[in-house]
Amino acid sequence: MKLIKFKKIGADIRVQAEKLANNGFKQIFDHIDQLKIKKGVDTIGLDKFINQCAYMAAGSGVISGSGGMVTLVAGMPIDFANLITQQFRITMAIMYYNKGSYHIGYEEFMGLVATSLRVEAGVAITKTMMEGIAEKLLMVLGTRTAERMVPVVGAVIGGTANYLFIKRMAISIKNMQGEPVVIQVV
């Protein structure tokens, strides 16, 4: 039986976090259509928009965990990108809902994301802060990886974990934005 080298895993997470912090967040942010988020919130309301994002995150969690190790390896990067995208979408939706303006700048946005993940955020977006966000997100997803290796059970765990992550992030962001939180049971 192989021993897991925790130092190597920690180093790998830091390398991936650095890559994500350098380019990944900005690319995801730039590819999200803020006008569509505004239209979605205006059409169906903030809470339904958040539910929609949570279901989309759950979908990729189900797919990545449905076939065990085979779909986990192929689906993990897609699931991770989708989870970040949905988190960004709900953050933008809540910011729009509270500000009334749908155009949100990257630095203001990442400051809120950092705060919602309880990463120390300074006045300016720093490389260290971005890496902290990336590490936190990688750790959140990585802790659920082992459970997703079992076919079918992994799908349930992956979908549920992603859904709950998005819902909890929405509550956290709503609290920071000063909006009273109403928890809906779906």
C-alpha positions, 0 to 999 in steps of 0.5 A: 500500500502506498503512503500518501505524501502530504507535503507533495499534495500541499505543494501541488495545491499551492501550484494549482492555486497560483495558476488559478489566481494568475489567470483563471479567476479573471477569465471566468469573470470576463466570460460571465455576461453581467447583463444576463445576470441582471435580466435573470434576477429581474425576471425570476427574482434573486432567490430563484436565480440563486436556486438555479445556480445551485442546481447547475452546480449540483448537476456538474457534481452529479456528473463528476461523481456518477461513474466513480473514478472514471468520471471523477478524473475527467469531470473534476476540472469541469466541475470545479470550473462550474462551481466557481462560475456559479459562485461568481454568478450568485455573487454578481446577482446579489451585488446587482440586487443590492446596488441596482447596477449590474456592471461590477468591476473585477477588483470590487467583485474579488474583494467580496469573494475573498471576504465570503470565503473568509480570506483576508482582503486588503484595499487592493487585490493582491497576488497572495489574496488571489492565491488564498482564494484559489487554495480555499476553493481547491481545498473545498472541492478536494475534501469531497473527492474521495467520497465521489469515487464510489459510483452512484453514491458519489453522484449523490454526494457530489451533487448535494455538496455542490448545491449546499456550497452554493446555497451557503455562499449565497447566505454568506454574501447576503449577510455581508451585503446587509440583506436579511437572509430568508432560508427557503426549503425547496 
